[in-house]
Amino acid sequence: MDGAEAVPRAAVPRTGPSRPARLGVGVVSAGRVGAVLGAALARAGHHVFAASGISRASVHRAAALLPDTPLLPPDEVVQRADLVLLAVPDDVLPGLVRGLAAAGCFRSGQIVAHTCGRYGVGVLAPASEHGVLPLALHPVMTFTGRPEDLQRLVACPVGVTVPTSGAGDCGVAWSVGEALVVEMGAEPVRVPEAARPLYHAALAHGANHLVTLVRDCAELLAAAGVEPAELLIAPLLSAALDNALRHGDRALTGPVARGDTDTVRAHLRALTETSPAAAATYRALAERTATRASGAGLLSEHAVGEVRSVLRETS
């Protein structure tokens, strides 16, 4: 499989041998993602018997989303679980898996799933050596760790990666991974192991940098004395996102896409005076916008050259 492939809900059996039995679930840790997915698995009928969490926020989250679930050290959670859910930051995951494997916490027959976007199942190799079924289940959603996130999970796409070689039947692995996702109310999307770094980079580039862009926009409006900024930008940015998803590059509007170089020059002058950092971001995105507008036939090569000339002269 060369790219991500959506799996229709109907394609995943809800009964029969491919549906996981009621599992004893251990969550490491009760962060924003782990607590929500743990609650979703409990809602599906699985037993979340324990979670790990040290910070005050994790304790409060577990109390709200996983009531009456004891908080135990990670090694105890893993040793007792049928399904281990490793919901930790990407950079923490490799060391955590190695440490748990070295301590003999994994056992044959367990399902071990992590929620990181960057990694597939290769990062779980130390656990796989103990005979576990490794899965990568990455929800494509931002979570707050509050109860309302359970509703956000409904129909949320989840990137699923399973082993394609080695011990076990990869068909069984797909069935188990996809069934777990469907039981949580989400939609499984198959993501090959080799595609995970680019898959995650694309999602982070869009979602994380969108937040940065929105907050820069709000702060610039506030600096201009135009408030409440959110009242202005919410309908505009919502429409821009909807148009981009519906129409692609043809949705581009504004001075760069029109080749209005005097306006671009004025923008950069005002931004440089107020926020040089925002001016640098505007310049980089204007360069990309000009390239996309040209590719979509919205901007002639001559106009693209004029826009880039303005961007260079104002840098």
C-alpha positions as CSV (number, residue, x, y, z in Angstrom):
1,M,0.0,0.0,0.0
2,D,1.5,3.3,-1.1
3,G,-0.6,5.8,0.8
4,A,-3.2,6.3,3.4
5,E,-6.4,4.4,2.7
6,A,-9.7,5.2,4.3
7,V,-11.5,2.1,5.7
8,P,-15.3,2.4,5.6
9,R,-17.0,1.7,8.9
10,A,-19.0,-1.1,7.4
11,A,-15.8,-2.9,6.4
12,V,-14.9,-3.6,10.0
13,P,-17.0,-6.4,11.5
14,R,-18.7,-5.5,14.8
15,T,-19.2,-9.1,15.8
16,G,-17.4,-12.3,15.3
17,P,-13.8,-13.4,15.8
18,S,-12.2,-10.2,14.5
19,R,-13.9,-8.0,17.2
20,P,-11.7,-7.8,20.3
21,A,-13.1,-9.5,23.4
22,R,-13.7,-7.4,26.5
23,L,-10.2,-6.4,27.4
24,G,-8.5,-5.2,30.6
25,V,-7.1,-1.8,29.5
26,G,-4.1,-0.1,31.1
27,V,-3.5,3.5,30.1
28,V,0.0,5.1,30.2
29,S,-0.6,7.9,30.9
30,A,-3.7,9.9,31.7
31,G,-2.8,12.9,29.5
32,R,-5.2,14.7,27.2
33,V,-5.2,11.8,24.7
34,G,-4.9,8.8,27.0
35,A,-7.7,9.8,29.3
36,V,-10.1,10.4,26.5
37,L,-9.3,7.2,24.6
38,G,-9.4,5.3,27.8
39,A,-12.9,6.7,28.5
40,A,-13.9,5.8,24.9
41,L,-12.8,2.2,25.4
42,A,-14.7,2.0,28.7
43,R,-17.8,3.3,26.9
44,A,-17.3,0.5,24.4
45,G,-17.5,-2.0,27.2
46,H,-13.8,-2.6,28.0
47,H,-12.5,-2.5,31.5
48,V,-10.0,0.3,32.2
49,F,-8.6,-1.2,35.4
50,A,-5.7,1.3,35.9
51,A,-3.9,4.3,34.5
52,S,-0.7,6.1,35.3
53,G,-0.4,9.8,36.1
54,I,1.6,12.0,38.4
55,S,0.9,15.6,37.6
56,R,-2.1,17.4,39.2
57,A,-3.6,17.8,35.7
58,S,-3.4,14.0,35.1
59,V,-5.0,13.2,38.4
60,H,-7.9,15.6,37.8
61,R,-8.3,14.3,34.2
62,A,-8.4,10.7,35.4
63,A,-11.0,11.6,38.0
64,A,-13.2,13.3,35.4
65,L,-12.9,10.8,32.6
66,L,-11.9,7.5,34.3
67,P,-13.7,7.7,37.6
68,D,-12.8,5.0,40.2
69,T,-9.8,4.0,38.1
70,P,-6.7,3.7,40.3
71,L,-3.5,5.5,39.3
72,L,-0.5,3.1,39.4
73,P,3.1,3.2,38.3
74,P,3.5,2.5,34.5
75,D,5.2,-0.9,35.0
76,E,2.3,-2.1,37.1
77,V,-0.2,-0.9,34.6
78,V,1.5,-2.6,31.7
79,Q,2.1,-5.9,33.5
80,R,-1.6,-6.4,34.3
81,A,-3.1,-5.2,31.0
82,D,-4.5,-7.1,28.1
83,L,-4.5,-3.9,26.1
84,V,-1.7,-1.5,26.9
85,L,-2.4,2.1,25.7
86,L,0.8,4.1,25.6
87,A,-0.4,7.7,25.3
88,V,2.8,9.7,25.8
89,P,4.6,12.4,23.8
90,D,6.5,11.2,20.7
91,D,9.9,11.9,22.1
92,V,9.2,10.0,25.3
93,L,7.8,6.8,23.6
94,P,11.0,5.1,22.5
95,G,12.7,5.3,25.9
96,L,9.6,4.2,27.7
97,V,9.1,1.1,25.5
98,R,12.8,0.1,25.9
99,G,12.6,0.6,29.7
100,L,9.4,-1.4,30.1
101,A,10.7,-4.2,27.9
102,A,14.0,-4.3,29.8
103,A,12.0,-4.6,33.0
104,G,10.0,-7.6,31.6
105,C,6.7,-5.8,31.8
106,F,5.4,-7.1,28.4
107,R,4.0,-10.6,27.9
108,S,3.0,-12.7,25.0
109,G,-0.6,-12.2,23.8
110,Q,-0.9,-8.6,24.9
111,I,-2.0,-5.9,22.6
112,V,0.3,-2.9,22.9
113,A,-0.9,0.3,21.1
114,H,0.6,3.8,21.1
115,T,-1.0,7.0,20.1
116,C,1.9,9.0,18.6
117,G,1.7,10.3,15.1
118,R,5.3,10.2,14.2
119,Y,5.9,6.5,14.8
120,G,4.4,3.4,13.3
121,V,4.9,0.0,15.0
122,G,8.7,-0.1,14.6
123,V,9.2,1.8,17.8
124,L,7.4,-1.0,19.6
125,A,10.0,-3.6,18.5
126,P,11.3,-4.1,22.1
127,A,7.8,-5.1,23.1
128,S,7.2,-7.2,20.0
129,E,10.2,-9.4,21.0
130,H,8.0,-10.5,24.0
131,G,5.2,-11.7,21.7
132,V,2.8,-8.7,21.9
133,L,0.6,-7.5,19.0
134,P,1.9,-4.0,18.3
135,L,-0.5,-1.3,17.0
136,A,-0.1,2.4,16.2
137,L,-3.4,4.3,16.7
138,H,-3.1,8.0,16.1
139,P,-6.3,10.1,16.5
140,V,-6.2,13.0,14.0
141,M,-7.7,15.5,16.4
142,T,-6.6,18.0,19.0
143,F,-7.7,17.2,22.5
144,T,-8.2,19.3,25.6
145,G,-8.5,16.3,27.9
146,R,-12.1,17.3,28.9
147,P,-15.3,15.2,28.7
148,E,-16.5,17.0,25.6
149,D,-13.5,15.4,23.7
150,L,-15.5,12.1,23.7
151,Q,-17.9,13.7,21.3
152,R,-15.1,15.0,19.2
153,L,-13.8,11.4,18.9
154,V,-17.0,10.4,17.1
155,A,-16.2,10.0,13.4
156,C,-12.7,11.3,14.1
157,P,-10.1,9.7,11.7
158,V,-7.5,7.5,13.4
159,G,-4.3,6.6,11.6
160,V,-3.8,2.9,12.0
161,T,-0.4,1.1,11.4
162,V,0.2,-2.6,12.0
163,P,3.2,-4.9,11.3
164,T,3.4,-6.1,7.7
165,S,6.0,-8.8,8.3
166,G,7.3,-11.0,11.0
167,A,5.4,-12.9,13.6
168,G,1.6,-13.0,13.4
169,D,-1.0,-12.5,10.6
170,C,-1.1,-8.9,9.4
171,G,-4.7,-9.4,8.4
172,V,-5.6,-10.2,12.0
173,A,-3.6,-7.1,13.2
174,W,-5.6,-4.9,10.8
175,S,-8.9,-6.4,12.1
176,V,-8.0,-5.9,15.7
177,G,-6.7,-2.3,15.2
178,E,-9.6,-1.2,13.1
179,A,-12.2,-2.8,15.3
180,L,-10.8,-1.0,18.4
181,V,-11.0,2.3,16.5
182,V,-14.6,1.6,15.4
183,E,-15.6,0.6,18.9
184,M,-14.4,4.0,20.1
185,G,-16.7,5.6,17.6
186,A,-13.9,6.8,15.3
187,E,-12.9,6.0,11.7
188,P,-9.8,3.9,10.9
189,V,-7.5,5.1,8.2
190,R,-4.6,2.8,7.1
191,V,-1.2,4.5,7.2
192,P,1.8,2.5,6.0
193,E,4.8,2.4,8.4
194,A,7.1,4.3,5.9
195,A,4.5,7.1,5.5
196,R,4.3,7.9,9.2
197,P,6.9,10.7,9.4
198,L,5.5,12.6,6.4
199,Y,1.9,11.9,7.5
200,H,2.6,13.4,10.9
201,A,4.6,16.3,9.5
202,A,1.7,17.3,7.2
203,L,-0.9,17.2,10.0
204,A,1.3,19.1,12.4
205,H,2.2,21.7,9.7
206,G,-1.5,22.3,9.2
207,A,-3.0,22.1,12.7
208,N,-0.2,23.5,14.9
209,H,0.9,26.3,12.6
210,L,-2.8,27.2,12.0
211,V,-3.0,28.0,15.7
212,T,0.1,30.1,15.5
213,L,-1.2,32.0,12.5
214,V,-4.6,32.6,14.1
215,R,-3.1,33.9,17.3
216,D,-0.7,36.2,15.3
217,C,-3.7,37.5,13.5
218,A,-5.6,38.2,16.7
219,E,-2.6,40.0,18.3
220,L,-2.0,42.2,15.3
221,L,-5.7,43.2,15.2
222,A,-5.4,44.0,19.0
223,A,-2.3,46.1,18.3
224,A,-4.3,48.0,15.7
225,G,-6.9,48.7,18.3
226,V,-9.5,46.6,16.6
227,E,-11.3,44.4,19.1
228,P,-12.7,41.8,19.8
229,A,-10.3,40.3,17.2
230,E,-12.0,36.9,17.4
231,L,-15.3,38.4,16.2
232,L,-13.7,39.5,13.0
233,I,-11.5,36.5,12.2
234,A,-13.8,33.6,13.1
235,P,-16.2,33.9,10.1
236,L,-13.4,34.9,7.7
237,L,-11.1,32.0,8.7
238,S,-13.9,29.5,8.8
239,A,-14.9,30.4,5.3
240,A,-11.3,30.3,4.1
241,L,-10.8,26.8,5.5
242,D,-14.1,25.6,4.0
243,N,-13.2,27.0,0.6
244,A,-9.7,25.6,0.7
245,L,-11.0,22.1,1.4
246,R,-13.7,22.4,-1.2
247,H,-11.8,24.1,-4.0
248,G,-8.1,23.7,-3.3
249,D,-5.8,26.4,-4.7
250,R,-8.6,28.0,-6.6
251,A,-9.9,29.3,-3.2
252,L,-6.9,31.6,-2.9
253,T,-7.8,35.3,-2.6
254,G,-6.1,38.5,-1.4
255,P,-3.4,40.8,-2.7
256,V,-0.7,38.1,-3.3
257,A,-3.1,35.9,-5.4
258,R,-4.2,39.1,-7.3
259,G,-0.7,40.4,-7.8
260,D,-1.4,43.6,-5.9
261,T,2.2,44.4,-5.1
262,D,1.6,47.9,-3.7
263,T,-0.7,46.4,-1.1
264,V,1.8,43.6,-0.3
265,R,4.4,46.3,0.2
266,A,2.1,48.3,2.5
267,H,1.3,45.1,4.5
268,L,5.0,44.3,5.1
269,R,5.8,47.9,6.1
270,A,3.0,47.9,8.7
271,L,3.9,44.4,10.0
272,T,7.6,45.2,10.2
273,E,6.9,48.2,12.4
274,T,4.6,46.3,14.7
275,S,6.0,42.7,14.7
276,P,9.1,41.8,12.7
277,A,8.5,38.1,13.5
278,A,5.0,38.3,12.0
279,A,6.4,40.1,9.0
280,A,8.8,37.2,8.4
281,T,6.0,34.7,8.6
282,Y,3.9,36.8,6.2
283,R,6.8,37.0,3.8
284,A,7.4,33.2,3.8
285,L,3.7,32.4,3.4
286,A,3.3,35.0,0.6
287,E,6.1,33.3,-1.3
288,R,4.2,29.9,-1.0
289,T,0.9,31.6,-1.9
290,A,2.4,33.2,-5.0
291,T,3.7,29.8,-6.1
292,R,0.3,28.1,-5.5
293,A,-1.6,30.9,-7.2
294,S,0.7,30.6,-10.3
295,G,0.1,26.8,-10.4
296,A,-3.6,27.3,-10.2
297,G,-3.6,29.7,-13.1
298,L,-4.6,32.7,-10.9
299,L,-1.3,34.6,-11.3
300,S,0.8,35.1,-14.4
301,E,4.6,34.4,-14.3
302,H,5.2,38.1,-14.7
303,A,3.0,38.9,-11.7
304,V,4.7,36.2,-9.6
305,G,8.0,37.8,-10.4
306,E,6.8,41.2,-9.3
307,V,5.4,39.8,-6.0
308,R,8.7,38.0,-5.3
309,S,10.6,41.2,-6.1
310,V,8.6,43.1,-3.5
311,L,9.2,40.3,-0.9
312,R,12.9,40.5,-1.5
313,E,13.1,44.3,-1.3
314,T,11.2,44.4,2.0
315,S,13.2,41.6,3.6
